């Protein structure tokens, strides 16, 4: 997914709530999953940064097709069910024996689980990760200028080797 595609994807998610549309990122006929791991790829379909991943949770799909996820006992599914129970002000006693959900219940009282807040908070994390990666990429460029071995650079900057080699190629083309 390119940066432009990712930006369009985020805009779609943001505007879906405003327009009252169904916010399924992937329609049921295309994907029977409610949880998706999304990573960024550049225009050459190279992974932008392998440490950066976004998990998209299609909450509407989870509840719309609840019967399909009835056996899902993952912590995420449990949290979604607990949040839904609290939002509907239904009986929470089924969750009350779990200490994690006791904490959740207190947090729900203090929080407004708005998608805008969650997206803003997630974007801060993405921005931090991208900034950290750009700093590592800058260090990798400087080490390439010093004619150090790409394998050494990749190991010590945590920039994937294929990206170090791509940077080296770009720098060599710029010099030519």
N, C-alpha and C positions, 0 to 999 in steps of 0.2 A: 504494500500500500504506500503510495507516494505521499508526500506532505500535503499536496493539494487534495488528494482523495481522502486523507485522514481529516483534513479541515472540513471537507464537505460532509463526511460522516458525522463529525461532532456537531456541525450546524443542523444536520437532520435530526439528531437526537435532541438538541436544544429546542428546535422549532416544533418537534412532534408534540411535546407537552403543551406548548402555547396554542397550537392549532387544534388540539383535542384529537389528534390522530393516534392510531395505534403505533406504539413506539418499537415494534419488533424490528430489530436490525436485520434479521433474516426471517422471512416468512416461514411458517410451519411446513409448507410444502418443500422448502429448500433445506431447512435444518430443523431437526427435532431436538436440538440442544438449546438450553437457555443461558448457558455460560460459554463465552468465546474468548480465546486468548488471541489478542491482536498485536502484531508487530509491524514496524515500519520498514518498507523497502524503498530503495531509490529507483530512479528511472531505468537502471540496468537490472532491476529485480535482485539487487544485492541487499542482504539484510543490513539495515541502517546501523543498528546497535543491538547485539544479541542479548544484552542485559536489560533492555527496555521492552517491557511487554505491558499491555493494558488488558485487563479482564473486563469484558462487557457482560453485564448481567441483564438479561431481558426479563425483568420482573413481571411485566404484563403477560408474557408468554408462559412464565412459570405458573401463574395463577389461572390463566385461561385454559391451560392443559394440565391442570393439577393431577388428574388421574394418571397421566403418563409419567409423572414424577413422584408418585405416591411412595415408591420404594427407595427413592433417593434419600439416603440418611447422611449425606455430607453435611458438614457444619454450615455451609452456605444455605442449603435447603432448609435446615433447621432454623437458621436466623431469619430467613424470609418468612417462614411460617409463623415464627414468634412475633415478628414485626407486624405481620398482617393481623394476628390475633390481638395485639395491643391496639393497632389502629382501629379495629372494629370494636374495641372495648369488650371483647369476648372473654370467656373464662381462660385465664392464663395458668391455671393450676397444673396443667399437664407439663408445663415448662418449669414450674417453680422449684422442682427438686434439683435442677441443674444449676450449680453456682454461677456459671457463665451467664445464664439467662436472668439471674437475679441482678447481675451487673447491667445487663441490657435493659431490663425494665427500668432501672434508675436512670440510665442514659436517655431512654426514650422520653422520660418525663422532662428531661433537661433540654432535649434536642428537637429540632424540627427536621425530620428526615427529607428535606427538600432536595430534589434532583440538582437544582442550581448550586446548593452548598456542596453537595458531593462532587459535582463536576469541577467546581472551582478548586476544591481541595485536591482532587486528582490531578488537575492541570498544574498545580503548584509542584506536585511530585514529579510530573513529566518534565516540567521546566527545569527542576533541579537536576534530574537525571541527564537531560540533554546538555545542560551547562557543564556538568561534570565530564560528560563524554567529549564535548568540544574542547575542554581544557586538556584532556588526555590526548586528543587528536593534535592539538597545538604542540604538545611536548613531543609527540611522535614525529611531527614535521621537523622540529629542531634537531632531534636525534638523527633523522635522515640527512639533514644538512651537514651534520658532523660525521657522516659516512659510517654510521654504526649499522650492524647487521639487522635486517628486518625481523628475524626470529627473536633476537635479543630485545628489540623494541617492543614487539608484540607481547612478549612475556612480562616486560617491566612496566608497560603502560596500560595493559588490559584492553588495548585496541586489537581487534581480531587481525590475524596475520593477513588475510585477504585484503583488509582495508589498508594495512601498512603498505602492502605491495602496490595497491591502487594509488595511494598517496605518492609513493616513490615514482611510479609511472607518470603521474600527473606532473610531478616536479621535474622529471627528466624531459617531458614534452615542453614544459614552460621554458626550460633552459635552451632547448634546441632552436 
